[in-house]
Amino acid sequence: MKTPDKRCCGSGVCIINDAGECWCGQVWDGEKMAAPSLNLPIKQDKVQESDPNKVKPGS
């Protein structure tokens, strides 16, 4: 039997892959298991739409 992973959050049921991700959604941050950061990709189209100095095509 494999020894328990020392990165376990304390629940005793952590299954952590090589990337440090647990089946429950937590991620190893280098010190402890924590909720993953929420990094939403910003669509370039939305950034351009919000630029008031940009001239729209056909204007």
N, CA, C, O and CB atoms as a CASP TS submission, in Angstrom:
PFRMAT TS
TARGET T0000
AUTHOR 0000-0000-0000
METHOD Language model
MODEL 1
PARENT N/A
ATOM      1  N   MET     1       0.847  -1.182   0.000  1.00  0.00           N
ATOM      2  CA  MET     1       0.000   0.000   0.000  1.00  0.00           C
ATOM      3  C   MET     1       0.893   1.247   0.000  1.00  0.00           C
ATOM      4  O   MET     1       1.926   1.292   0.668  1.00  0.00           O
ATOM      5  CB  MET     1      -0.964  -0.003   1.230  1.00  0.00           C
ATOM      6  N   LYS     2       0.473   2.234  -0.752  1.00  0.00           N
ATOM      7  CA  LYS     2       1.224   3.480  -0.873  1.00  0.00           C
ATOM      8  C   LYS     2       1.102   4.310   0.408  1.00  0.00           C
ATOM      9  O   LYS     2       0.040   4.347   1.031  1.00  0.00           O
ATOM     10  CB  LYS     2       0.727   4.291  -2.086  1.00  0.00           C
ATOM     11  N   THR     3       2.186   4.969   0.794  1.00  0.00           N
ATOM     12  CA  THR     3       2.128   5.819   1.983  1.00  0.00           C
ATOM     13  C   THR     3       1.277   7.044   1.703  1.00  0.00           C
ATOM     14  O   THR     3       1.254   7.527   0.571  1.00  0.00           O
ATOM     15  CB  THR     3       3.543   6.238   2.430  1.00  0.00           C
ATOM     16  N   PRO     4       0.581   7.553   2.698  1.00  0.00           N
ATOM     17  CA  PRO     4      -0.272   8.727   2.500  1.00  0.00           C
ATOM     18  C   PRO     4       0.538   9.932   2.022  1.00  0.00           C
ATOM     19  O   PRO     4       1.677  10.145   2.440  1.00  0.00           O
ATOM     20  CB  PRO     4      -1.008   9.073   3.799  1.00  0.00           C
ATOM     21  N   ASP     5      -0.078  10.708   1.142  1.00  0.00           N
ATOM     22  CA  ASP     5       0.566  11.916   0.617  1.00  0.00           C
ATOM     23  C   ASP     5       0.590  12.971   1.713  1.00  0.00           C
ATOM     24  O   ASP     5      -0.445  13.257   2.316  1.00  0.00           O
ATOM     25  CB  ASP     5      -0.176  12.451  -0.653  1.00  0.00           C
ATOM     26  N   LYS     6       1.751  13.550   1.980  1.00  0.00           N
ATOM     27  CA  LYS     6       1.884  14.559   3.039  1.00  0.00           C
ATOM     28  C   LYS     6       1.173  15.858   2.685  1.00  0.00           C
ATOM     29  O   LYS     6       1.005  16.725   3.542  1.00  0.00           O
ATOM     30  CB  LYS     6       3.354  14.840   3.314  1.00  0.00           C
ATOM     31  N   ARG     7       0.752  16.001   1.421  1.00  0.00           N
ATOM     32  CA  ARG     7       0.041  17.209   1.010  1.00  0.00           C
ATOM     33  C   ARG     7      -1.452  17.140   1.304  1.00  0.00           C
ATOM     34  O   ARG     7      -2.176  18.087   0.997  1.00  0.00           O
ATOM     35  CB  ARG     7       0.254  17.454  -0.462  1.00  0.00           C
ATOM     36  N   CYS     8      -1.924  16.065   1.879  1.00  0.00           N
ATOM     37  CA  CYS     8      -3.350  15.890   2.148  1.00  0.00           C
ATOM     38  C   CYS     8      -3.878  17.037   3.009  1.00  0.00           C
ATOM     39  O   CYS     8      -3.187  17.515   3.909  1.00  0.00           O
ATOM     40  CB  CYS     8      -3.606  14.537   2.842  1.00  0.00           C
ATOM     41  N   CYS     9      -5.093  17.468   2.729  1.00  0.00           N
ATOM     42  CA  CYS     9      -5.710  18.592   3.443  1.00  0.00           C
ATOM     43  C   CYS     9      -6.139  18.231   4.863  1.00  0.00           C
ATOM     44  O   CYS     9      -6.553  19.099   5.633  1.00  0.00           O
ATOM     45  CB  CYS     9      -6.909  19.092   2.670  1.00  0.00           C
ATOM     46  N   GLY    10      -6.039  16.968   5.199  1.00  0.00           N
ATOM     47  CA  GLY    10      -6.431  16.541   6.538  1.00  0.00           C
ATOM     48  C   GLY    10      -7.655  15.642   6.529  1.00  0.00           C
ATOM     49  O   GLY    10      -8.001  15.046   7.550  1.00  0.00           O
ATOM     50  N   SER    11      -8.307  15.543   5.388  1.00  0.00           N
ATOM     51  CA  SER    11      -9.490  14.704   5.293  1.00  0.00           C
ATOM     52  C   SER    11      -9.136  13.222   5.261  1.00  0.00           C
ATOM     53  O   SER    11      -9.953  12.373   5.620  1.00  0.00           O
ATOM     54  CB  SER    11     -10.287  15.070   4.062  1.00  0.00           C
ATOM     55  N   GLY    12      -7.922  12.917   4.833  1.00  0.00           N
ATOM     56  CA  GLY    12      -7.498  11.532   4.737  1.00  0.00           C
ATOM     57  C   GLY    12      -7.921  10.856   3.453  1.00  0.00           C
ATOM     58  O   GLY    12      -7.633   9.674   3.263  1.00  0.00           O
ATOM     59  N   VAL    13      -8.586  11.556   2.577  1.00  0.00           N
ATOM     60  CA  VAL    13      -9.060  10.960   1.327  1.00  0.00           C
ATOM     61  C   VAL    13      -8.521  11.677   0.087  1.00  0.00           C
ATOM     62  O   VAL    13      -9.047  11.484  -1.009  1.00  0.00           O
ATOM     63  CB  VAL    13     -10.573  10.970   1.298  1.00  0.00           C
ATOM     64  N   CYS    14      -7.495  12.489   0.242  1.00  0.00           N
ATOM     65  CA  CYS    14      -6.937  13.211  -0.901  1.00  0.00           C
ATOM     66  C   CYS    14      -6.292  12.245  -1.892  1.00  0.00           C
ATOM     67  O   CYS    14      -5.539  11.352  -1.503  1.00  0.00           O
ATOM     68  CB  CYS    14      -5.909  14.253  -0.428  1.00  0.00           C
ATOM     69  N   ILE    15      -6.588  12.429  -3.143  1.00  0.00           N
ATOM     70  CA  ILE    15      -5.937  11.719  -4.234  1.00  0.00           C
ATOM     71  C   ILE    15      -5.342  12.809  -5.109  1.00  0.00           C
ATOM     72  O   ILE    15      -6.060  13.457  -5.871  1.00  0.00           O
ATOM     73  CB  ILE    15      -6.944  10.773  -5.041  1.00  0.00           C
ATOM     74  N   ILE    16      -4.025  13.017  -5.006  1.00  0.00           N
ATOM     75  CA  ILE    16      -3.358  14.145  -5.642  1.00  0.00           C
ATOM     76  C   ILE    16      -2.543  13.658  -6.836  1.00  0.00           C
ATOM     77  O   ILE    16      -1.736  12.737  -6.711  1.00  0.00           O
ATOM     78  CB  ILE    16      -2.454  14.887  -4.634  1.00  0.00           C
ATOM     79  N   ASN    17      -2.760  14.282  -7.995  1.00  0.00           N
ATOM     80  CA  ASN    17      -2.010  13.886  -9.186  1.00  0.00           C
ATOM     81  C   ASN    17      -0.650  14.581  -9.214  1.00  0.00           C
ATOM     82  O   ASN    17      -0.314  15.332  -8.298  1.00  0.00           O
ATOM     83  CB  ASN    17      -2.808  14.216 -10.464  1.00  0.00           C
ATOM     84  N   ASP    18       0.132  14.331 -10.267  1.00  0.00           N
ATOM     85  CA  ASP    18       1.474  14.892 -10.383  1.00  0.00           C
ATOM     86  C   ASP    18       1.470  16.417 -10.491  1.00  0.00           C
ATOM     87  O   ASP    18       2.472  17.058 -10.171  1.00  0.00           O
ATOM     88  CB  ASP    18       2.170  14.302 -11.585  1.00  0.00           C
ATOM     89  N   ALA    19       0.365  17.003 -10.934  1.00  0.00           N
ATOM     90  CA  ALA    19       0.257  18.456 -11.056  1.00  0.00           C
ATOM     91  C   ALA    19      -0.124  19.111  -9.732  1.00  0.00           C
ATOM     92  O   ALA    19      -0.214  20.336  -9.660  1.00  0.00           O
ATOM     93  CB  ALA    19      -0.768  18.817 -12.123  1.00  0.00           C
ATOM     94  N   GLY    20      -0.351  18.313  -8.674  1.00  0.00           N
ATOM     95  CA  GLY    20      -0.721  18.847  -7.367  1.00  0.00           C
ATOM     96  C   GLY    20      -2.201  19.112  -7.227  1.00  0.00           C
ATOM     97  O   GLY    20      -2.621  19.837  -6.325  1.00  0.00           O
ATOM     98  N   GLU    21      -3.009  18.525  -8.121  1.00  0.00           N
ATOM     99  CA  GLU    21      -4.456  18.722  -8.091  1.00  0.00           C
ATOM    100  C   GLU    21      -5.129  17.534  -7.415  1.00  0.00           C
ATOM    101  O   GLU    21      -4.845  16.381  -7.738  1.00  0.00           O
ATOM    102  CB  GLU    21      -5.012  18.919  -9.518  1.00  0.00           C
ATOM    103  N   CYS    22      -6.019  17.824  -6.481  1.00  0.00           N
ATOM    104  CA  CYS    22      -6.763  16.776  -5.783  1.00  0.00           C
ATOM    105  C   CYS    22      -8.098  16.539  -6.490  1.00  0.00           C
ATOM    106  O   CYS    22      -8.599  17.414  -7.197  1.00  0.00           O
ATOM    107  CB  CYS    22      -6.993  17.158  -4.290  1.00  0.00           C
ATOM    108  N   TRP    23      -8.656  15.372  -6.297  1.00  0.00           N
ATOM    109  CA  TRP    23      -9.944  15.049  -6.910  1.00  0.00           C
ATOM    110  C   TRP    23     -11.043  15.987  -6.433  1.00  0.00           C
ATOM    111  O   TRP    23     -12.038  16.169  -7.135  1.00  0.00           O
ATOM    112  CB  TRP    23     -10.326  13.607  -6.606  1.00  0.00           C
ATOM    113  N   CYS    24     -10.888  16.586  -5.256  1.00  0.00           N
ATOM    114  CA  CYS    24     -11.924  17.458  -4.692  1.00  0.00           C
ATOM    115  C   CYS    24     -11.862  18.878  -5.257  1.00  0.00           C
ATOM    116  O   CYS    24     -12.746  19.693  -4.994  1.00  0.00           O
ATOM    117  CB  CYS    24     -11.793  17.507  -3.175  1.00  0.00           C
ATOM    118  N   GLY    25     -10.817  19.173  -6.034  1.00  0.00           N
ATOM    119  CA  GLY    25     -10.710  20.494  -6.643  1.00  0.00           C
ATOM    120  C   GLY    25      -9.638  21.366  -6.027  1.00  0.00           C
ATOM    121  O   GLY    25      -9.275  22.390  -6.604  1.00  0.00           O
ATOM    122  N   GLN    26      -9.123  20.987  -4.871  1.00  0.00           N
ATOM    123  CA  GLN    26      -8.066  21.777  -4.249  1.00  0.00           C
ATOM    124  C   GLN    26      -6.740  21.543  -4.978  1.00  0.00           C
ATOM    125  O   GLN    26      -6.549  20.522  -5.638  1.00  0.00           O
ATOM    126  CB  GLN    26      -7.931  21.423  -2.748  1.00  0.00           C
ATOM    127  N   VAL    27      -5.834  22.508  -4.844  1.00  0.00           N
ATOM    128  CA  VAL    27      -4.539  22.454  -5.512  1.00  0.00           C
ATOM    129  C   VAL    27      -3.441  22.738  -4.498  1.00  0.00           C
ATOM    130  O   VAL    27      -3.616  23.569  -3.607  1.00  0.00           O
ATOM    131  CB  VAL    27      -4.476  23.463  -6.689  1.00  0.00           C
ATOM    132  N   TRP    28      -2.312  22.054  -4.628  1.00  0.00           N
ATOM    133  CA  TRP    28      -1.166  22.287  -3.760  1.00  0.00           C
ATOM    134  C   TRP    28      -0.536  23.610  -4.148  1.00  0.00           C
ATOM    135  O   TRP    28      -0.119  23.771  -5.295  1.00  0.00           O
ATOM    136  CB  TRP    28      -0.135  21.126  -3.855  1.00  0.00           C
ATOM    137  N   ASP    29      -0.449  24.576  -3.218  1.00  0.00           N
ATOM    138  CA  ASP    29       0.100  25.900  -3.524  1.00  0.00           C
ATOM    139  C   ASP    29       1.560  26.045  -3.107  1.00  0.00           C
ATOM    140  O   ASP    29       2.112  27.144  -3.145  1.00  0.00           O
ATOM    141  CB  ASP    29      -0.724  26.968  -2.844  1.00  0.00           C
ATOM    142  N   GLY    30       2.180  24.948  -2.712  1.00  0.00           N
ATOM    143  CA  GLY    30       3.564  24.974  -2.275  1.00  0.00           C
ATOM    144  C   GLY    30       3.701  24.861  -0.768  1.00  0.00           C
ATOM    145  O   GLY    30       4.754  24.485  -0.255  1.00  0.00           O
ATOM    146  N   GLU    31       2.618  25.194  -0.060  1.00  0.00           N
ATOM    147  CA  GLU    31       2.610  25.116   1.400  1.00  0.00           C
ATOM    148  C   GLU    31       1.450  24.290   1.930  1.00  0.00           C
ATOM    149  O   GLU    31       1.586  23.578   2.925  1.00  0.00           O
ATOM    150  CB  GLU    31       2.554  26.504   1.991  1.00  0.00           C
ATOM    151  N   LYS    32       0.310  24.389   1.261  1.00  0.00           N
ATOM    152  CA  LYS    32      -0.903  23.715   1.734  1.00  0.00           C
ATOM    153  C   LYS    32      -1.854  23.480   0.564  1.00  0.00           C
ATOM    154  O   LYS    32      -1.677  24.023  -0.526  1.00  0.00           O
ATOM    155  CB  LYS    32      -1.603  24.549   2.843  1.00  0.00           C
ATOM    156  N   MET    33      -2.861  22.660   0.820  1.00  0.00           N
ATOM    157  CA  MET    33      -3.919  22.465  -0.170  1.00  0.00           C
ATOM    158  C   MET    33      -4.866  23.656  -0.061  1.00  0.00           C
ATOM    159  O   MET    33      -5.259  24.047   1.039  1.00  0.00           O
ATOM    160  CB  MET    33      -4.683  21.096   0.051  1.00  0.00           C
ATOM    161  N   ALA    34      -5.225  24.225  -1.195  1.00  0.00           N
ATOM    162  CA  ALA    34      -6.093  25.403  -1.199  1.00  0.00           C
ATOM    163  C   ALA    34      -6.977  25.388  -2.436  1.00  0.00           C
ATOM    164  O   ALA    34      -6.705  24.676  -3.402  1.00  0.00           O
ATOM    165  CB  ALA    34      -5.257  26.704  -1.149  1.00  0.00           C
ATOM    166  N   ALA    35      -8.034  26.179  -2.391  1.00  0.00           N
ATOM    167  CA  ALA    35      -8.899  26.314  -3.557  1.00  0.00           C
ATOM    168  C   ALA    35      -8.092  26.928  -4.696  1.00  0.00           C
ATOM    169  O   ALA    35      -7.268  27.811  -4.457  1.00  0.00           O
ATOM    170  CB  ALA    35     -10.154  27.183  -3.230  1.00  0.00           C
ATOM    171  N   PRO    36      -8.312  26.477  -5.928  1.00  0.00           N
ATOM    172  CA  PRO    36      -7.561  27.029  -7.045  1.00  0.00           C
ATOM    173  C   PRO    36      -7.920  28.490  -7.276  1.00  0.00           C
ATOM    174  O   PRO    36      -9.038  28.920  -6.989  1.00  0.00           O
ATOM    175  CB  PRO    36      -7.815  26.218  -8.310  1.00  0.00           C
ATOM    176  N   SER    37      -6.958  29.247  -7.799  1.00  0.00           N
ATOM    177  CA  SER    37      -7.241  30.647  -8.097  1.00  0.00           C
ATOM    178  C   SER    37      -8.177  30.716  -9.297  1.00  0.00           C
ATOM    179  O   SER    37      -8.154  29.844 -10.165  1.00  0.00           O
ATOM    180  CB  SER    37      -5.928  31.441  -8.370  1.00  0.00           C
ATOM    181  N   LEU    38      -8.979  31.734  -9.338  1.00  0.00           N
ATOM    182  CA  LEU    38      -9.944  31.906 -10.414  1.00  0.00           C
ATOM    183  C   LEU    38      -9.333  32.837 -11.454  1.00  0.00           C
ATOM    184  O   LEU    38      -9.408  34.059 -11.322  1.00  0.00           O
ATOM    185  CB  LEU    38     -11.303  32.469  -9.878  1.00  0.00           C
ATOM    186  N   ASN    39      -8.737  32.263 -12.476  1.00  0.00           N
ATOM    187  CA  ASN    39      -8.127  33.038 -13.550  1.00  0.00           C
ATOM    188  C   ASN    39      -8.978  32.879 -14.795  1.00  0.00           C
ATOM    189  O   ASN    39      -8.817  31.918 -15.547  1.00  0.00           O
ATOM    190  CB  ASN    39      -6.659  32.589 -13.816  1.00  0.00           C
ATOM    191  N   LEU    40      -9.878  33.815 -15.010  1.00  0.00           N
ATOM    192  CA  LEU    40     -10.731  33.761 -16.185  1.00  0.00           C
ATOM    193  C   LEU    40     -10.031  34.440 -17.357  1.00  0.00           C
ATOM    194  O   LEU    40      -9.506  35.544 -17.213  1.00  0.00           O
ATOM    195  CB  LEU    40     -12.095  34.425 -15.903  1.00  0.00           C
ATOM    196  N   PRO    41     -10.022  33.781 -18.520  1.00  0.00           N
ATOM    197  CA  PRO    41      -9.401  34.421 -19.674  1.00  0.00           C
ATOM    198  C   PRO    41     -10.241  35.606 -20.142  1.00  0.00           C
ATOM    199  O   PRO    41     -11.468  35.530 -20.198  1.00  0.00           O
ATOM    200  CB  PRO    41      -9.216  33.410 -20.819  1.00  0.00           C
ATOM    201  N   ILE    42      -9.567  36.689 -20.473  1.00  0.00           N
ATOM    202  CA  ILE    42     -10.263  37.875 -20.978  1.00  0.00           C
ATOM    203  C   ILE    42     -10.248  37.801 -22.486  1.00  0.00           C
ATOM    204  O   ILE    42      -9.185  37.726 -23.103  1.00  0.00           O
ATOM    205  CB  ILE    42      -9.603  39.206 -20.468  1.00  0.00           C
ATOM    206  N   LYS    43     -11.428  37.822 -23.080  1.00  0.00           N
ATOM    207  CA  LYS    43     -11.504  37.770 -24.529  1.00  0.00           C
ATOM    208  C   LYS    43     -11.060  39.118 -25.088  1.00  0.00           C
ATOM    209  O   LYS    43     -11.487  40.171 -24.615  1.00  0.00           O
ATOM    210  CB  LYS    43     -12.944  37.412 -25.004  1.00  0.00           C
ATOM    211  N   GLN    44     -10.212  39.069 -26.082  1.00  0.00           N
ATOM    212  CA  GLN    44      -9.692  40.284 -26.696  1.00  0.00           C
ATOM    213  C   GLN    44     -10.825  41.127 -27.278  1.00  0.00           C
ATOM    214  O   GLN    44     -10.756  42.356 -27.248  1.00  0.00           O
ATOM    215  CB  GLN    44      -8.673  39.936 -27.789  1.00  0.00           C
ATOM    216  N   ASP    45     -11.878  40.476 -27.813  1.00  0.00           N
ATOM    217  CA  ASP    45     -13.010  41.202 -28.394  1.00  0.00           C
ATOM    218  C   ASP    45     -13.652  42.124 -27.367  1.00  0.00           C
ATOM    219  O   ASP    45     -13.989  43.265 -27.682  1.00  0.00           O
ATOM    220  CB  ASP    45     -14.054  40.220 -28.942  1.00  0.00           C
ATOM    221  N   LYS    46     -13.824  41.634 -26.130  1.00  0.00           N
ATOM    222  CA  LYS    46     -14.464  42.425 -25.076  1.00  0.00           C
ATOM    223  C   LYS    46     -13.603  43.623 -24.699  1.00  0.00           C
ATOM    224  O   LYS    46     -14.134  44.700 -24.429  1.00  0.00           O
ATOM    225  CB  LYS    46     -14.732  41.557 -23.837  1.00  0.00           C
ATOM    226  N   VAL    47     -12.293  43.457 -24.677  1.00  0.00           N
ATOM    227  CA  VAL    47     -11.395  44.554 -24.341  1.00  0.00           C
ATOM    228  C   VAL    47     -11.493  45.640 -25.398  1.00  0.00           C
ATOM    229  O   VAL    47     -11.532  46.826 -25.071  1.00  0.00           O
ATOM    230  CB  VAL    47      -9.944  44.056 -24.209  1.00  0.00           C
ATOM    231  N   GLN    48     -11.532  45.244 -26.662  1.00  0.00           N
ATOM    232  CA  GLN    48     -11.625  46.212 -27.750  1.00  0.00           C
ATOM    233  C   GLN    48     -12.970  46.928 -27.740  1.00  0.00           C
ATOM    234  O   GLN    48     -13.034  48.123 -28.030  1.00  0.00           O
ATOM    235  CB  GLN    48     -11.410  45.522 -29.095  1.00  0.00           C
ATOM    236  N   GLU    49     -14.048  46.215 -27.408  1.00  0.00           N
ATOM    237  CA  GLU    49     -15.380  46.826 -27.359  1.00  0.00           C
ATOM    238  C   GLU    49     -15.472  47.898 -26.281  1.00  0.00           C
ATOM    239  O   GLU    49     -16.191  48.883 -26.445  1.00  0.00           O
ATOM    240  CB  GLU    49     -16.439  45.760 -27.115  1.00  0.00           C
ATOM    241  N   SER    50     -14.753  47.713 -25.189  1.00  0.00           N
ATOM    242  CA  SER    50     -14.850  48.644 -24.080  1.00  0.00           C
ATOM    243  C   SER    50     -13.934  49.857 -24.251  1.00  0.00           C
ATOM    244  O   SER    50     -13.976  50.765 -23.421  1.00  0.00           O
ATOM    245  CB  SER    50     -14.523  47.935 -22.793  1.00  0.00           C
ATOM    246  N   ASP    51     -13.109  49.901 -25.298  1.00  0.00           N
ATOM    247  CA  ASP    51     -12.193  51.012 -25.543  1.00  0.00           C
ATOM    248  C   ASP    51     -12.967  52.157 -26.198  1.00  0.00           C
ATOM    249  O   ASP    51     -13.352  52.033 -27.361  1.00  0.00           O
ATOM    250  CB  ASP    51     -10.995  50.564 -26.439  1.00  0.00           C
ATOM    251  N   PRO    52     -13.208  53.271 -25.490  1.00  0.00           N
ATOM    252  CA  PRO    52     -14.002  54.368 -26.045  1.00  0.00           C
ATOM    253  C   PRO    52     -13.284  55.114 -27.168  1.00  0.00           C
ATOM    254  O   PRO    52     -13.930  55.815 -27.947  1.00  0.00           O
ATOM    255  CB  PRO    52     -14.364  55.339 -24.950  1.00  0.00           C
ATOM    256  N   ASN    53     -11.975  54.977 -27.264  1.00  0.00           N
ATOM    257  CA  ASN    53     -11.227  55.678 -28.313  1.00  0.00           C
ATOM    258  C   ASN    53     -11.138  54.897 -29.619  1.00  0.00           C
ATOM    259  O   ASN    53     -10.641  55.412 -30.621  1.00  0.00           O
ATOM    260  CB  ASN    53      -9.839  55.982 -27.825  1.00  0.00           C
ATOM    261  N   LYS    54     -11.611  53.678 -29.609  1.00  0.00           N
ATOM    262  CA  LYS    54     -11.527  52.843 -30.806  1.00  0.00           C
ATOM    263  C   LYS    54     -12.657  53.214 -31.772  1.00  0.00           C
ATOM    264  O   LYS    54     -13.816  53.343 -31.377  1.00  0.00           O
ATOM    265  CB  LYS    54     -11.597  51.331 -30.432  1.00  0.00           C
ATOM    266  N   VAL    55     -12.298  53.379 -33.017  1.00  0.00           N
ATOM    267  CA  VAL    55     -13.280  53.694 -34.058  1.00  0.00           C
ATOM    268  C   VAL    55     -13.857  52.387 -34.564  1.00  0.00           C
ATOM    269  O   VAL    55     -13.116  51.477 -34.938  1.00  0.00           O
ATOM    270  CB  VAL    55     -12.639  54.519 -35.229  1.00  0.00           C
ATOM    271  N   LYS    56     -15.185  52.290 -34.577  1.00  0.00           N
ATOM    272  CA  LYS    56     -15.835  51.080 -35.032  1.00  0.00           C
ATOM    273  C   LYS    56     -15.815  51.035 -36.555  1.00  0.00           C
ATOM    274  O   LYS    56     -15.930  52.076 -37.202  1.00  0.00           O
ATOM    275  CB  LYS    56     -17.277  51.000 -34.499  1.00  0.00           C
ATOM    276  N   PRO    57     -15.668  49.835 -37.143  1.00  0.00           N
ATOM    277  CA  PRO    57     -15.691  49.718 -38.599  1.00  0.00           C
ATOM    278  C   PRO    57     -17.004  50.250 -39.166  1.00  0.00           C
ATOM    279  O   PRO    57     -18.077  50.007 -38.616  1.00  0.00           O
ATOM    280  CB  PRO    57     -15.485  48.258 -39.021  1.00  0.00           C
ATOM    281  N   GLY    58     -16.900  50.979 -40.273  1.00  0.00           N
ATOM    282  CA  GLY    58     -18.088  51.547 -40.895  1.00  0.00           C
ATOM    283  C   GLY    58     -18.498  52.883 -40.320  1.00  0.00           C
ATOM    284  O   GLY    58     -19.530  53.425 -40.715  1.00  0.00           O
ATOM    285  N   SER    59     -17.713  53.440 -39.386  1.00  0.00           N
ATOM    286  CA  SER    59     -18.060  54.728 -38.774  1.00  0.00           C
ATOM    287  C   SER    59     -17.365  55.856 -39.482  1.00  0.00           C
ATOM    288  O   SER    59     -17.534  57.017 -39.110  1.00  0.00           O
ATOM    289  CB  SER    59     -17.698  54.746 -37.294  1.00  0.00           C
TER
END
